């Protein structure tokens, strides 16, 4: 089997795992929009979505205009439902603006869309919670064995790729102490389209599709564009996603990912 020569790593949910931020993020987004009791209900609901006990699931698409949810087949929207789980017959509009709920950040974005939070307020809430994650008392846990595993990978190129905009992306790299772990660092990557662009660039450089491996926690952003182009994929997620796809490899935790990368067969999959 062809050896993997390039590995692309997502950051959030991949190089570290933390969902404690979700409650704070939803709270900051909804502050001033509803009272404390209503916010507490929304936060509880957000975690229900995350753990799979709500009618809305990770892996659903959210229609920003009609506020309905779509199941999908290979990421092509199919059946649609209301927030309460009532099935709709609404045909998908040609220019519908859909949000894929692929990870905890996607759950928070769902609430921003549902309640029409202004762009400026979203940016303020995002920046606040991001910096909290690298400062006491909420700072995320570093998992050094994972970074050691990535460093030791005997491949030609390791790419760090995150959708995080602004200054918080580099700030996270500094906090995680991974400034020399990767060959290329891509911030504000605009995945999934940005992922497709990166992979197409690698193909133009002469890499074969199956020599490229993408590792991430958001199936739509991190994995689907790579698989579509013939690349390899590894999903890291402790959650259940609607429409679970067959990826080349699946792990639940950063510990499992570190072990996977340590295996001598990892570059062969």
N, C-alpha and C positions, 0 to 999 in steps of 0.2 A: 504494500500500500504506500502511496505517495507520502512523503514526510511533510509535515507542516513547517513552513519557513517563516511565516509572519503570523503574529498573534496580536489581535486588537482587543484591548481591555476597556470596558466601561469603568466608571468610577463609583457612583452612588449605587449601593446595593451589591457591588462586585468586589471592590477593594476594601470595603467595610460594609457592615450591615447594621442598620439602626432604624427602627420605626417609631421611637419615642418622640421624634420631632413632629410627627404627623398631628398629634393632638394640639401642640403649640401652634403649628402652622395654620390649622383650620381655625383655631381661636383668634389668631391675629387677623386672618382674612375676614372673619365675621364680626370682629369687634366694631360696634357702632351700627351694625346692620340688624342685630337681634340682641335680646337680653341674655344674661349669663345662663339662665336655665335652658334656653333654646340652644345656645352654643354648646352646652354640655351634652345635650341630646344629639346634636350634629356630630360632635367628636366621637361619641359612643357609636353612632351610626357609621362613621368613617372607618372605625376599627372593625365593625361588623362586615363591611365590604372587604376589608383587607383579609379577614380570616375566613371569608367564604360563607358567612351566615346570613347575608343580606340577599335580596333578590337581584340587586346590582352586583356584578362580579368583576374581579380582575379579568381582563381579557374581553370585556365588552367595549363597544364603541358608543360614545355619547354624542348625540346630535345637538350641537350648540344652539340651533335655532328652535327646533321643535321640542327639545328636552325629553327625548325618548332614547332608548338604548337598543343597540343592535348586537345580536349574536353574529358569528361569522363562520365561514368555511374557508380555510386557508387565507384568512384576513379579508375576505370579500363579505361585506355585511349581508345578513340573511334576515332572520326573524327579528321583529322589534317589539319592545315592551315599554310600559310606563314604569315610573319609579316604584310603584306598588306591585309590579309584576304582571299587570294586565296586558295581554297580547294585543297589538295593534296591526292593522292592515295597511298602514301608511307606506306607500312606495318610497324608496330612497330617492330624494331629489338629486338631479344630476350634479348640481354644484353644492351639495350639502357639506357643511363644515363639521367634520367629525373629530372627536378627541378619543384617542385610544387610552383606556385605563390600564396601563401596563405595570405599574409599580406604585409604591406609596406616594410618590410625588404626583402621579397621575390622579390618585384619589383626591389629594388636596386641590389640584387644578379643577377637578370636577366640581367641587364646591364653589370655587371662584367663578366658574362659568354658570353654575345653577343660580347663584345669587347676584350675578352681574356685577362683581367687584371691579371697580375701575382699575385700569392698567397701572396707574401710579401706586394705588394702594396694594396691589398684588406685588409690585416690585419692592415696596417697603417691607411687606410681610416676609417675602422671600429672603431678602438680604438680612433681616433681623434673625430669622431662624437659622440661616446658613452660618452666620458668625457665632451664634450660640453653640453650634455643633462642634466648634473647635476651641471653645472656651469653657472654663468651669462655670456652673456645675453640670453642664449638659454635654461636655465634649465626648465625642465618639471614641470607642476603644480601637486602638491600633492592634493589628495582628501581624507582628513581625515575621512569623514563619511563612505567611503568604508572600510577602515582599521578597523574602529570601528565595522562595520557589520561583518567582518570576525572574529574579536576577540570574538564577542558575540555569534558566532555560537555554538550551543550546540551539537557538534558531537565529536567523539572519536579522530579523527586525521585530521590535516590540513597540506597539503604538498605544498610547494613552488617549482616550477619546471621550469627552464628556459634553453634554449639552449645556452645562453650567455657563451662564454668561457673566460678564463683568469681572471683578477682582476676586470673587470668592473661589473660582476655580484654582488659580495659582496659590491662593491662601491655603486651600485644602492640600495641594501638592506639598507645600512647605510644612504644614502640620503633620501630614502623613510621612514626611521625610522620604519622599520617593522621587526627588528631583533628578536623580541620576539612574533610576531604574529602567526608564524607557528611552527609546531612540527618538521618538517623535511625540510631541504633546499637542493635542488639538482641543481647544476650548471653544465654547459656543458652537458645537459641531453641527447643530441643526439636523440631528438624526430624526427620522430614518433616511431622508434624502442625502444628508451629509455622509452617512455610512456607505450608501451606494456609490457616491462620488469617490470616496477614499478607496474602495475596493476596485472600482474601474481604473483608478490611477495605478494601483498595484498591478493590475492585469497588463496595463500598457507598459509598465516597467519590465514585464517579462515573467512575472509569477503566474503559475497555473492556479485556477480557481481552488482546487483541493489542497493547495499549499498554504491557504489562508484560513485562519481560525479566529472566530469572534467569540468573546466571552462576555456575557452581560445578563442583567436581570429583567430587562424589558424585551419580550419576544418580538414586538413590532419594530422597535427602534434599533435594537442591537443585533438581532439574529435573522429575521426574515429577509432583509435586503441582501445579506451575505449568502444565505441559502439559495435565494433566487438566482444568484450569479454563479452558483456551483461551489461556494465555499463551505467550510465546516463550522459547526456551532456548538457552544456549550452554554446551557442555561444554568444560572445560579439563582435559586429562589426558594425560600421556605414556604411560599404560598401556593395555593392551587389556582391555576389560571383556566378560564373557560377556553375550550378549544385547544387543549394541550396538544402541541405538535410533537412529532418525533425528531428531537434534536440528536446530534451525534453523541452528545454526553449531557448528563444532567446531575447537578449537585445542589444541595440545599443550603450549605453554610460556607463561610470563608475557610473554615478548617477543612472541610471536604474538598474545597477547591485547591487548597495548598497541597493536600495529599494527592489529588489528581495530577497536579503539575509536577509533583515529585516522581511520578511513575515514569520509568524509562520508555514506556510505550506511548506517552502523551503526544509526542510529535508524529506518531503513526496513526493514532486513533483507530 
